[in-house]
């Protein structure tokens, strides 16, 4: 339309103004080297993009009985040792993710997400306790005792401790019972206990 208007004697700037285009845009379109998309955010397919057949081959190999329980970071080196290269580890991951095959691939159970413990705030003594069971070395090699220690978070006071020759939840419960009697904590009162076990 711009060319037709110019052929009949109209100026390019006026013709562009009527159709709502900038004359610089028209001039840019007429350049000889303007045969490809020059937009910075244009989506371009790489020259070495895998074909659908190659992608399907990667999926088939990843699902073979030999590799079905292995992640891509183990499949690719095994194939490389055999002189086979189908794609990089990231390519394997990308293709498996696109086909929703990037789940737990091992025979063991998948890792469970551990919930973050509730944050506790102590505004006074005997509200939040932290306790620890650690080793106490002896002069005999391979023999040690267990130190059970409970501390008040607010006052940083060691409210109770015991030394035993074994680790047991019953012994820890006995220690907590003794502490409750000594600190005059009645049954039914709500107190939080943050557990910290260090080895």
mmCIF file of the C-alpha atoms, coordinates in Angstrom:
data_MODEL
# 
_entry.id   MODEL 
# 
loop_
_atom_site.group_PDB 
_atom_site.id 
_atom_site.type_symbol 
_atom_site.label_atom_id 
_atom_site.label_alt_id 
_atom_site.label_comp_id 
_atom_site.label_asym_id 
_atom_site.label_entity_id 
_atom_site.label_seq_id 
_atom_site.pdbx_PDB_ins_code 
_atom_site.Cartn_x 
_atom_site.Cartn_y 
_atom_site.Cartn_z 
_atom_site.occupancy 
_atom_site.B_iso_or_equiv 
_atom_site.pdbx_formal_charge 
_atom_site.auth_seq_id 
_atom_site.auth_comp_id 
_atom_site.auth_asym_id 
_atom_site.auth_atom_id 
_atom_site.pdbx_PDB_model_num 
ATOM 1   C CA . UNK A 1 1   ? 0.000  0.000   0.000  1.00 0.00 ? 1   UNK A CA 1 
ATOM 2   C CA . UNK A 1 2   ? 2.859  2.383   0.774  1.00 0.00 ? 2   UNK A CA 1 
ATOM 3   C CA . UNK A 1 3   ? 4.525  1.528   -2.541 1.00 0.00 ? 3   UNK A CA 1 
ATOM 4   C CA . UNK A 1 4   ? 1.282  2.150   -4.435 1.00 0.00 ? 4   UNK A CA 1 
ATOM 5   C CA . UNK A 1 5   ? 0.837  5.518   -2.720 1.00 0.00 ? 5   UNK A CA 1 
ATOM 6   C CA . UNK A 1 6   ? 4.409  6.525   -3.534 1.00 0.00 ? 6   UNK A CA 1 
ATOM 7   C CA . UNK A 1 7   ? 3.970  5.399   -7.159 1.00 0.00 ? 7   UNK A CA 1 
ATOM 8   C CA . UNK A 1 8   ? 1.022  7.805   -7.545 1.00 0.00 ? 8   UNK A CA 1 
ATOM 9   C CA . UNK A 1 9   ? 3.048  10.708  -6.157 1.00 0.00 ? 9   UNK A CA 1 
ATOM 10  C CA . UNK A 1 10  ? 2.355  10.650  -2.407 1.00 0.00 ? 10  UNK A CA 1 
ATOM 11  C CA . UNK A 1 11  ? 5.121  11.209  0.101  1.00 0.00 ? 11  UNK A CA 1 
ATOM 12  C CA . UNK A 1 12  ? 6.156  8.226   2.183  1.00 0.00 ? 12  UNK A CA 1 
ATOM 13  C CA . UNK A 1 13  ? 5.798  10.096  5.507  1.00 0.00 ? 13  UNK A CA 1 
ATOM 14  C CA . UNK A 1 14  ? 2.192  11.138  4.696  1.00 0.00 ? 14  UNK A CA 1 
ATOM 15  C CA . UNK A 1 15  ? 1.246  7.625   3.544  1.00 0.00 ? 15  UNK A CA 1 
ATOM 16  C CA . UNK A 1 16  ? 2.725  6.133   6.728  1.00 0.00 ? 16  UNK A CA 1 
ATOM 17  C CA . UNK A 1 17  ? 0.863  8.665   8.853  1.00 0.00 ? 17  UNK A CA 1 
ATOM 18  C CA . UNK A 1 18  ? -2.489 7.594   7.338  1.00 0.00 ? 18  UNK A CA 1 
ATOM 19  C CA . UNK A 1 19  ? -2.037 3.881   8.046  1.00 0.00 ? 19  UNK A CA 1 
ATOM 20  C CA . UNK A 1 20  ? -0.428 4.489   11.471 1.00 0.00 ? 20  UNK A CA 1 
ATOM 21  C CA . UNK A 1 21  ? 3.133  3.349   10.787 1.00 0.00 ? 21  UNK A CA 1 
ATOM 22  C CA . UNK A 1 22  ? 6.409  5.137   11.313 1.00 0.00 ? 22  UNK A CA 1 
ATOM 23  C CA . UNK A 1 23  ? 8.318  5.894   8.127  1.00 0.00 ? 23  UNK A CA 1 
ATOM 24  C CA . UNK A 1 24  ? 11.515 4.562   9.738  1.00 0.00 ? 24  UNK A CA 1 
ATOM 25  C CA . UNK A 1 25  ? 9.784  1.187   10.134 1.00 0.00 ? 25  UNK A CA 1 
ATOM 26  C CA . UNK A 1 26  ? 9.009  1.086   6.409  1.00 0.00 ? 26  UNK A CA 1 
ATOM 27  C CA . UNK A 1 27  ? 12.597 2.001   5.553  1.00 0.00 ? 27  UNK A CA 1 
ATOM 28  C CA . UNK A 1 28  ? 13.904 -0.714  7.871  1.00 0.00 ? 28  UNK A CA 1 
ATOM 29  C CA . UNK A 1 29  ? 11.644 -3.279  6.197  1.00 0.00 ? 29  UNK A CA 1 
ATOM 30  C CA . UNK A 1 30  ? 13.104 -2.413  2.793  1.00 0.00 ? 30  UNK A CA 1 
ATOM 31  C CA . UNK A 1 31  ? 16.712 -3.217  3.743  1.00 0.00 ? 31  UNK A CA 1 
ATOM 32  C CA . UNK A 1 32  ? 18.260 -6.083  1.764  1.00 0.00 ? 32  UNK A CA 1 
ATOM 33  C CA . UNK A 1 33  ? 19.523 -7.914  4.862  1.00 0.00 ? 33  UNK A CA 1 
ATOM 34  C CA . UNK A 1 34  ? 16.131 -7.885  6.538  1.00 0.00 ? 34  UNK A CA 1 
ATOM 35  C CA . UNK A 1 35  ? 15.448 -11.555 5.839  1.00 0.00 ? 35  UNK A CA 1 
ATOM 36  C CA . UNK A 1 36  ? 15.312 -12.788 9.465  1.00 0.00 ? 36  UNK A CA 1 
ATOM 37  C CA . UNK A 1 37  ? 13.699 -11.780 12.727 1.00 0.00 ? 37  UNK A CA 1 
ATOM 38  C CA . UNK A 1 38  ? 15.797 -9.157  14.545 1.00 0.00 ? 38  UNK A CA 1 
ATOM 39  C CA . UNK A 1 39  ? 13.674 -8.922  17.686 1.00 0.00 ? 39  UNK A CA 1 
ATOM 40  C CA . UNK A 1 40  ? 15.683 -9.452  20.862 1.00 0.00 ? 40  UNK A CA 1 
ATOM 41  C CA . UNK A 1 41  ? 12.918 -11.496 22.510 1.00 0.00 ? 41  UNK A CA 1 
ATOM 42  C CA . UNK A 1 42  ? 12.120 -13.610 19.450 1.00 0.00 ? 42  UNK A CA 1 
ATOM 43  C CA . UNK A 1 43  ? 11.965 -17.367 20.056 1.00 0.00 ? 43  UNK A CA 1 
ATOM 44  C CA . UNK A 1 44  ? 14.502 -19.012 17.764 1.00 0.00 ? 44  UNK A CA 1 
ATOM 45  C CA . UNK A 1 45  ? 15.047 -22.734 17.399 1.00 0.00 ? 45  UNK A CA 1 
ATOM 46  C CA . UNK A 1 46  ? 18.735 -23.717 17.712 1.00 0.00 ? 46  UNK A CA 1 
ATOM 47  C CA . UNK A 1 47  ? 20.396 -25.298 14.678 1.00 0.00 ? 47  UNK A CA 1 
ATOM 48  C CA . UNK A 1 48  ? 21.295 -28.424 16.644 1.00 0.00 ? 48  UNK A CA 1 
ATOM 49  C CA . UNK A 1 49  ? 17.775 -28.957 17.995 1.00 0.00 ? 49  UNK A CA 1 
ATOM 50  C CA . UNK A 1 50  ? 16.922 -32.635 18.393 1.00 0.00 ? 50  UNK A CA 1 
ATOM 51  C CA . UNK A 1 51  ? 14.350 -34.098 16.060 1.00 0.00 ? 51  UNK A CA 1 
ATOM 52  C CA . UNK A 1 52  ? 11.234 -35.807 17.391 1.00 0.00 ? 52  UNK A CA 1 
ATOM 53  C CA . UNK A 1 53  ? 12.792 -39.169 16.516 1.00 0.00 ? 53  UNK A CA 1 
ATOM 54  C CA . UNK A 1 54  ? 15.942 -38.371 18.530 1.00 0.00 ? 54  UNK A CA 1 
ATOM 55  C CA . UNK A 1 55  ? 13.871 -37.192 21.489 1.00 0.00 ? 55  UNK A CA 1 
ATOM 56  C CA . UNK A 1 56  ? 11.812 -40.394 21.393 1.00 0.00 ? 56  UNK A CA 1 
ATOM 57  C CA . UNK A 1 57  ? 15.016 -42.447 21.263 1.00 0.00 ? 57  UNK A CA 1 
ATOM 58  C CA . UNK A 1 58  ? 16.240 -40.757 24.472 1.00 0.00 ? 58  UNK A CA 1 
ATOM 59  C CA . UNK A 1 59  ? 12.911 -41.504 26.177 1.00 0.00 ? 59  UNK A CA 1 
ATOM 60  C CA . UNK A 1 60  ? 13.067 -45.144 25.053 1.00 0.00 ? 60  UNK A CA 1 
ATOM 61  C CA . UNK A 1 61  ? 16.629 -45.567 26.334 1.00 0.00 ? 61  UNK A CA 1 
ATOM 62  C CA . UNK A 1 62  ? 15.826 -43.902 29.674 1.00 0.00 ? 62  UNK A CA 1 
ATOM 63  C CA . UNK A 1 63  ? 12.904 -46.299 30.148 1.00 0.00 ? 63  UNK A CA 1 
ATOM 64  C CA . UNK A 1 64  ? 14.818 -49.472 29.294 1.00 0.00 ? 64  UNK A CA 1 
ATOM 65  C CA . UNK A 1 65  ? 15.071 -51.998 32.137 1.00 0.00 ? 65  UNK A CA 1 
ATOM 66  C CA . UNK A 1 66  ? 18.837 -51.349 32.421 1.00 0.00 ? 66  UNK A CA 1 
ATOM 67  C CA . UNK A 1 67  ? 18.420 -47.604 32.986 1.00 0.00 ? 67  UNK A CA 1 
ATOM 68  C CA . UNK A 1 68  ? 14.868 -47.350 34.358 1.00 0.00 ? 68  UNK A CA 1 
ATOM 69  C CA . UNK A 1 69  ? 16.010 -46.855 37.949 1.00 0.00 ? 69  UNK A CA 1 
ATOM 70  C CA . UNK A 1 70  ? 18.924 -44.508 37.138 1.00 0.00 ? 70  UNK A CA 1 
ATOM 71  C CA . UNK A 1 71  ? 18.915 -40.722 36.902 1.00 0.00 ? 71  UNK A CA 1 
ATOM 72  C CA . UNK A 1 72  ? 20.290 -39.023 33.758 1.00 0.00 ? 72  UNK A CA 1 
ATOM 73  C CA . UNK A 1 73  ? 23.560 -38.099 35.497 1.00 0.00 ? 73  UNK A CA 1 
ATOM 74  C CA . UNK A 1 74  ? 24.299 -41.859 35.666 1.00 0.00 ? 74  UNK A CA 1 
ATOM 75  C CA . UNK A 1 75  ? 22.739 -42.897 32.343 1.00 0.00 ? 75  UNK A CA 1 
ATOM 76  C CA . UNK A 1 76  ? 24.848 -40.526 30.202 1.00 0.00 ? 76  UNK A CA 1 
ATOM 77  C CA . UNK A 1 77  ? 28.266 -41.691 31.563 1.00 0.00 ? 77  UNK A CA 1 
ATOM 78  C CA . UNK A 1 78  ? 27.266 -45.357 31.184 1.00 0.00 ? 78  UNK A CA 1 
ATOM 79  C CA . UNK A 1 79  ? 26.283 -44.743 27.555 1.00 0.00 ? 79  UNK A CA 1 
ATOM 80  C CA . UNK A 1 80  ? 29.504 -42.766 26.999 1.00 0.00 ? 80  UNK A CA 1 
ATOM 81  C CA . UNK A 1 81  ? 31.551 -45.732 28.256 1.00 0.00 ? 81  UNK A CA 1 
ATOM 82  C CA . UNK A 1 82  ? 29.843 -47.808 25.550 1.00 0.00 ? 82  UNK A CA 1 
ATOM 83  C CA . UNK A 1 83  ? 30.648 -45.166 22.918 1.00 0.00 ? 83  UNK A CA 1 
ATOM 84  C CA . UNK A 1 84  ? 27.036 -43.978 22.614 1.00 0.00 ? 84  UNK A CA 1 
ATOM 85  C CA . UNK A 1 85  ? 26.119 -40.295 22.762 1.00 0.00 ? 85  UNK A CA 1 
ATOM 86  C CA . UNK A 1 86  ? 22.443 -39.370 22.593 1.00 0.00 ? 86  UNK A CA 1 
ATOM 87  C CA . UNK A 1 87  ? 22.590 -36.014 24.375 1.00 0.00 ? 87  UNK A CA 1 
ATOM 88  C CA . UNK A 1 88  ? 23.980 -34.231 27.401 1.00 0.00 ? 88  UNK A CA 1 
ATOM 89  C CA . UNK A 1 89  ? 22.733 -34.733 30.957 1.00 0.00 ? 89  UNK A CA 1 
ATOM 90  C CA . UNK A 1 90  ? 20.796 -31.462 30.779 1.00 0.00 ? 90  UNK A CA 1 
ATOM 91  C CA . UNK A 1 91  ? 19.165 -32.617 27.516 1.00 0.00 ? 91  UNK A CA 1 
ATOM 92  C CA . UNK A 1 92  ? 18.110 -35.872 29.181 1.00 0.00 ? 92  UNK A CA 1 
ATOM 93  C CA . UNK A 1 93  ? 16.714 -33.969 32.163 1.00 0.00 ? 93  UNK A CA 1 
ATOM 94  C CA . UNK A 1 94  ? 14.890 -31.479 29.921 1.00 0.00 ? 94  UNK A CA 1 
ATOM 95  C CA . UNK A 1 95  ? 13.288 -34.175 27.736 1.00 0.00 ? 95  UNK A CA 1 
ATOM 96  C CA . UNK A 1 96  ? 12.265 -36.360 30.680 1.00 0.00 ? 96  UNK A CA 1 
ATOM 97  C CA . UNK A 1 97  ? 10.813 -33.343 32.464 1.00 0.00 ? 97  UNK A CA 1 
ATOM 98  C CA . UNK A 1 98  ? 8.829  -32.318 29.360 1.00 0.00 ? 98  UNK A CA 1 
ATOM 99  C CA . UNK A 1 99  ? 7.253  -35.800 29.243 1.00 0.00 ? 99  UNK A CA 1 
ATOM 100 C CA . UNK A 1 100 ? 6.710  -35.904 33.049 1.00 0.00 ? 100 UNK A CA 1 
ATOM 101 C CA . UNK A 1 101 ? 9.137  -38.792 33.454 1.00 0.00 ? 101 UNK A CA 1 
ATOM 102 C CA . UNK A 1 102 ? 11.512 -36.991 35.808 1.00 0.00 ? 102 UNK A CA 1 
ATOM 103 C CA . UNK A 1 103 ? 10.157 -38.590 38.961 1.00 0.00 ? 103 UNK A CA 1 
ATOM 104 C CA . UNK A 1 104 ? 11.963 -40.698 41.529 1.00 0.00 ? 104 UNK A CA 1 
ATOM 105 C CA . UNK A 1 105 ? 13.632 -43.354 39.377 1.00 0.00 ? 105 UNK A CA 1 
ATOM 106 C CA . UNK A 1 106 ? 15.384 -45.461 42.002 1.00 0.00 ? 106 UNK A CA 1 
ATOM 107 C CA . UNK A 1 107 ? 14.115 -48.558 43.770 1.00 0.00 ? 107 UNK A CA 1 
ATOM 108 C CA . UNK A 1 108 ? 14.415 -46.945 47.175 1.00 0.00 ? 108 UNK A CA 1 
ATOM 109 C CA . UNK A 1 109 ? 11.637 -44.789 48.576 1.00 0.00 ? 109 UNK A CA 1 
ATOM 110 C CA . UNK A 1 110 ? 11.768 -41.112 47.570 1.00 0.00 ? 110 UNK A CA 1 
ATOM 111 C CA . UNK A 1 111 ? 12.975 -38.580 50.120 1.00 0.00 ? 111 UNK A CA 1 
ATOM 112 C CA . UNK A 1 112 ? 10.221 -37.196 52.303 1.00 0.00 ? 112 UNK A CA 1 
ATOM 113 C CA . UNK A 1 113 ? 10.023 -33.472 52.822 1.00 0.00 ? 113 UNK A CA 1 
ATOM 114 C CA . UNK A 1 114 ? 10.704 -32.626 56.449 1.00 0.00 ? 114 UNK A CA 1 
ATOM 115 C CA . UNK A 1 115 ? 8.427  -29.958 57.807 1.00 0.00 ? 115 UNK A CA 1 
ATOM 116 C CA . UNK A 1 116 ? 10.110 -27.058 59.512 1.00 0.00 ? 116 UNK A CA 1 
ATOM 117 C CA . UNK A 1 117 ? 9.440  -27.224 63.257 1.00 0.00 ? 117 UNK A CA 1 
ATOM 118 C CA . UNK A 1 118 ? 7.179  -24.623 64.801 1.00 0.00 ? 118 UNK A CA 1 
ATOM 119 C CA . UNK A 1 119 ? 9.119  -21.605 66.032 1.00 0.00 ? 119 UNK A CA 1 
ATOM 120 C CA . UNK A 1 120 ? 8.922  -21.281 69.808 1.00 0.00 ? 120 UNK A CA 1 
ATOM 121 C CA . UNK A 1 121 ? 9.453  -18.146 71.871 1.00 0.00 ? 121 UNK A CA 1 
ATOM 122 C CA . UNK A 1 122 ? 10.312 -18.208 75.557 1.00 0.00 ? 122 UNK A CA 1 
ATOM 123 C CA . UNK A 1 123 ? 9.183  -15.111 77.475 1.00 0.00 ? 123 UNK A CA 1 
ATOM 124 C CA . UNK A 1 124 ? 9.993  -16.551 80.903 1.00 0.00 ? 124 UNK A CA 1 
ATOM 125 C CA . UNK A 1 125 ? 11.676 -19.484 82.659 1.00 0.00 ? 125 UNK A CA 1 
ATOM 126 C CA . UNK A 1 126 ? 10.367 -23.055 82.337 1.00 0.00 ? 126 UNK A CA 1 
ATOM 127 C CA . UNK A 1 127 ? 8.510  -22.407 79.079 1.00 0.00 ? 127 UNK A CA 1 
ATOM 128 C CA . UNK A 1 128 ? 10.847 -23.942 76.501 1.00 0.00 ? 128 UNK A CA 1 
ATOM 129 C CA . UNK A 1 129 ? 13.384 -26.660 77.244 1.00 0.00 ? 129 UNK A CA 1 
ATOM 130 C CA . UNK A 1 130 ? 16.048 -28.013 74.942 1.00 0.00 ? 130 UNK A CA 1 
ATOM 131 C CA . UNK A 1 131 ? 17.743 -31.321 75.619 1.00 0.00 ? 131 UNK A CA 1 
ATOM 132 C CA . UNK A 1 132 ? 20.726 -33.173 74.308 1.00 0.00 ? 132 UNK A CA 1 
ATOM 133 C CA . UNK A 1 133 ? 22.234 -36.642 74.538 1.00 0.00 ? 133 UNK A CA 1 
ATOM 134 C CA . UNK A 1 134 ? 25.952 -36.743 73.866 1.00 0.00 ? 134 UNK A CA 1 
ATOM 135 C CA . UNK A 1 135 ? 28.906 -39.058 74.383 1.00 0.00 ? 135 UNK A CA 1 
ATOM 136 C CA . UNK A 1 136 ? 31.188 -38.920 77.421 1.00 0.00 ? 136 UNK A CA 1 
ATOM 137 C CA . UNK A 1 137 ? 34.545 -40.540 76.608 1.00 0.00 ? 137 UNK A CA 1 
ATOM 138 C CA . UNK A 1 138 ? 36.305 -42.819 79.101 1.00 0.00 ? 138 UNK A CA 1 
ATOM 139 C CA . UNK A 1 139 ? 39.876 -43.996 79.517 1.00 0.00 ? 139 UNK A CA 1 
ATOM 140 C CA . UNK A 1 140 ? 38.951 -47.315 77.862 1.00 0.00 ? 140 UNK A CA 1 
ATOM 141 C CA . UNK A 1 141 ? 38.979 -47.196 74.054 1.00 0.00 ? 141 UNK A CA 1 
ATOM 142 C CA . UNK A 1 142 ? 35.526 -47.885 72.575 1.00 0.00 ? 142 UNK A CA 1 
ATOM 143 C CA . UNK A 1 143 ? 33.747 -47.449 75.916 1.00 0.00 ? 143 UNK A CA 1 
ATOM 144 C CA . UNK A 1 144 ? 31.750 -44.337 76.654 1.00 0.00 ? 144 UNK A CA 1 
ATOM 145 C CA . UNK A 1 145 ? 28.786 -43.068 78.646 1.00 0.00 ? 145 UNK A CA 1 
ATOM 146 C CA . UNK A 1 146 ? 25.765 -41.029 77.619 1.00 0.00 ? 146 UNK A CA 1 
ATOM 147 C CA . UNK A 1 147 ? 25.175 -37.586 79.098 1.00 0.00 ? 147 UNK A CA 1 
ATOM 148 C CA . UNK A 1 148 ? 21.497 -36.601 79.205 1.00 0.00 ? 148 UNK A CA 1 
ATOM 149 C CA . UNK A 1 149 ? 21.204 -32.843 79.726 1.00 0.00 ? 149 UNK A CA 1 
ATOM 150 C CA . UNK A 1 150 ? 18.162 -30.522 79.722 1.00 0.00 ? 150 UNK A CA 1 
ATOM 151 C CA . UNK A 1 151 ? 18.484 -26.729 79.608 1.00 0.00 ? 151 UNK A CA 1 
ATOM 152 C CA . UNK A 1 152 ? 15.959 -23.917 79.970 1.00 0.00 ? 152 UNK A CA 1 
ATOM 153 C CA . UNK A 1 153 ? 16.099 -21.740 76.849 1.00 0.00 ? 153 UNK A CA 1 
ATOM 154 C CA . UNK A 1 154 ? 15.080 -18.481 78.570 1.00 0.00 ? 154 UNK A CA 1 
ATOM 155 C CA . UNK A 1 155 ? 17.432 -18.554 81.572 1.00 0.00 ? 155 UNK A CA 1 
ATOM 156 C CA . UNK A 1 156 ? 20.032 -20.905 80.028 1.00 0.00 ? 156 UNK A CA 1 
ATOM 157 C CA . UNK A 1 157 ? 19.977 -22.826 83.273 1.00 0.00 ? 157 UNK A CA 1 
ATOM 158 C CA . UNK A 1 158 ? 20.772 -26.541 83.221 1.00 0.00 ? 158 UNK A CA 1 
ATOM 159 C CA . UNK A 1 159 ? 17.600 -27.822 84.852 1.00 0.00 ? 159 UNK A CA 1 
ATOM 160 C CA . UNK A 1 160 ? 18.669 -31.466 84.900 1.00 0.00 ? 160 UNK A CA 1 
ATOM 161 C CA . UNK A 1 161 ? 21.310 -33.959 83.829 1.00 0.00 ? 161 UNK A CA 1 
ATOM 162 C CA . UNK A 1 162 ? 22.090 -37.648 84.230 1.00 0.00 ? 162 UNK A CA 1 
ATOM 163 C CA . UNK A 1 163 ? 24.826 -40.018 83.053 1.00 0.00 ? 163 UNK A CA 1 
ATOM 164 C CA . UNK A 1 164 ? 23.922 -43.533 81.869 1.00 0.00 ? 164 UNK A CA 1 
ATOM 165 C CA . UNK A 1 165 ? 25.678 -46.391 80.103 1.00 0.00 ? 165 UNK A CA 1 
ATOM 166 C CA . UNK A 1 166 ? 23.016 -46.698 77.383 1.00 0.00 ? 166 UNK A CA 1 
ATOM 167 C CA . UNK A 1 167 ? 20.667 -44.535 75.361 1.00 0.00 ? 167 UNK A CA 1 
ATOM 168 C CA . UNK A 1 168 ? 17.003 -45.006 76.173 1.00 0.00 ? 168 UNK A CA 1 
ATOM 169 C CA . UNK A 1 169 ? 13.781 -43.032 75.849 1.00 0.00 ? 169 UNK A CA 1 
ATOM 170 C CA . UNK A 1 170 ? 12.693 -44.416 79.229 1.00 0.00 ? 170 UNK A CA 1 
ATOM 171 C CA . UNK A 1 171 ? 15.750 -42.872 80.906 1.00 0.00 ? 171 UNK A CA 1 
ATOM 172 C CA . UNK A 1 172 ? 15.015 -39.545 79.181 1.00 0.00 ? 172 UNK A CA 1 
ATOM 173 C CA . UNK A 1 173 ? 11.400 -39.737 80.423 1.00 0.00 ? 173 UNK A CA 1 
ATOM 174 C CA . UNK A 1 174 ? 12.617 -40.394 83.984 1.00 0.00 ? 174 UNK A CA 1 
ATOM 175 C CA . UNK A 1 175 ? 14.884 -37.346 83.756 1.00 0.00 ? 175 UNK A CA 1 
ATOM 176 C CA . UNK A 1 176 ? 11.978 -35.168 82.571 1.00 0.00 ? 176 UNK A CA 1 
ATOM 177 C CA . UNK A 1 177 ? 9.815  -36.484 85.439 1.00 0.00 ? 177 UNK A CA 1 
ATOM 178 C CA . UNK A 1 178 ? 12.516 -35.520 87.942 1.00 0.00 ? 178 UNK A CA 1 
ATOM 179 C CA . UNK A 1 179 ? 12.849 -32.060 86.388 1.00 0.00 ? 179 UNK A CA 1 
ATOM 180 C CA . UNK A 1 180 ? 9.087  -31.458 86.519 1.00 0.00 ? 180 UNK A CA 1 
ATOM 181 C CA . UNK A 1 181 ? 9.061  -32.351 90.244 1.00 0.00 ? 181 UNK A CA 1 
ATOM 182 C CA . UNK A 1 182 ? 12.095 -30.168 90.991 1.00 0.00 ? 182 UNK A CA 1 
ATOM 183 C CA . UNK A 1 183 ? 10.822 -27.176 88.972 1.00 0.00 ? 183 UNK A CA 1 
ATOM 184 C CA . UNK A 1 184 ? 7.259  -27.593 90.306 1.00 0.00 ? 184 UNK A CA 1 
ATOM 185 C CA . UNK A 1 185 ? 5.681  -28.123 86.880 1.00 0.00 ? 185 UNK A CA 1 
ATOM 186 C CA . UNK A 1 186 ? 2.208  -29.568 87.429 1.00 0.00 ? 186 UNK A CA 1 
ATOM 187 C CA . UNK A 1 187 ? 0.703  -32.264 85.245 1.00 0.00 ? 187 UNK A CA 1 
ATOM 188 C CA . UNK A 1 188 ? -1.590 -30.689 82.648 1.00 0.00 ? 188 UNK A CA 1 
ATOM 189 C CA . UNK A 1 189 ? 0.421  -27.480 82.288 1.00 0.00 ? 189 UNK A CA 1 
ATOM 190 C CA . UNK A 1 190 ? 1.461  -26.801 78.700 1.00 0.00 ? 190 UNK A CA 1 
ATOM 191 C CA . UNK A 1 191 ? 5.155  -26.379 78.137 1.00 0.00 ? 191 UNK A CA 1 
ATOM 192 C CA . UNK A 1 192 ? 7.037  -26.783 74.915 1.00 0.00 ? 192 UNK A CA 1 
ATOM 193 C CA . UNK A 1 193 ? 10.113 -28.962 74.683 1.00 0.00 ? 193 UNK A CA 1 
ATOM 194 C CA . UNK A 1 194 ? 12.467 -28.453 71.742 1.00 0.00 ? 194 UNK A CA 1 
ATOM 195 C CA . UNK A 1 195 ? 14.486 -31.621 71.175 1.00 0.00 ? 195 UNK A CA 1 
ATOM 196 C CA . UNK A 1 196 ? 18.086 -31.395 70.039 1.00 0.00 ? 196 UNK A CA 1 
ATOM 197 C CA . UNK A 1 197 ? 20.158 -34.556 69.792 1.00 0.00 ? 197 UNK A CA 1 
ATOM 198 C CA . UNK A 1 198 ? 23.837 -34.193 68.965 1.00 0.00 ? 198 UNK A CA 1 
ATOM 199 C CA . UNK A 1 199 ? 26.217 -37.056 68.164 1.00 0.00 ? 199 UNK A CA 1 
# 
